[in-house]
Amino acid sequence: MGRLMAIEGRKNAQDAKRGKVFTKIIREISTAARLGGGDPKGNPRLRLAVDKGLAVNMSRDVIERAIKKATGELEGVSYEEIRYEGYAPGGVAVIVDCLTDNKVRTVADVRHAFNKCGGNLGTDGSVAFMFRKLGVLSFGPGSSEDAITEAAIEAGADDVVAYPEDGLVEVLTSPEAFGEVKAAMAAAGHEPLDAQVTMRADNDVKVEGDTALQVRKMLDMLEDLDDVQDVYHNAELGDAAYA
């Protein structure tokens, strides 16, 4: 009986997490369609959001419904993009990108997460200068660095970074070239394990012990908020922070 309850508990937790992922992707699809139109072919941001949805087995009906709501074909909710910046314990810089229909609720939730974990919510631009926006395509162990590098050069990528200790290879692009590079890499037979446009810090801050645990707790709290789409940081966390 106890084992069955434990299995059911894990399943419910997984379903809840999957639901949050769906909610975040639907909001991104809606916002991208509202700002750039409902045709993914002419809207790179929407195309990326749709790809994210398909990658987590979101049905095309759900995706189409979100697009139609955003473009006015169906009644829907309009979301506003807001970015918050601040510091976690240990001087770790944090950027929180949100999509919300209630700014008062969102800033209260974000501020609560910062304050509860010993962080400080800052002003616009207080940490963003430490980060740069780029496209990242990640290829797993067993990938040929030489072959990926050759294909990346042909595709117009900006850089290729190898991590021998993990067997990973990353192809870096500008946000504008991300879609074309991803398609060219796939056409050359190199399908990435993960591909996204993200924010990366120029320099990381190493945190350990209790500080690392507090940083991890704060990042988890922020990522768990429904209005939060993405959380970026420059913390170098040890394995203990994930225990």
Secondary structure, DSSP 8 states (H G I E B T S, - for coil): -HHHHHHHHHHHHHHHHHHHHHHHHHHHHHHHHHHH-S-GGG-HHHHHHHHHHHHTT--HHHHHHHHHHHTTSS-----EEEEEEEEEGGGEEEEEEEEES-HHHHHHHHHHHHHHTT-EE--TTTTGGGEEEEEEEEE-TT--HHHHHHHHHHHT-SEEEEETTTTEEEEEE-TTTHHHHHHHHHHTT---SEEEEEEEESS-EEE-HHHHHHHHHHHHHHHTSTTEEEEEE-EEE-GGGG-
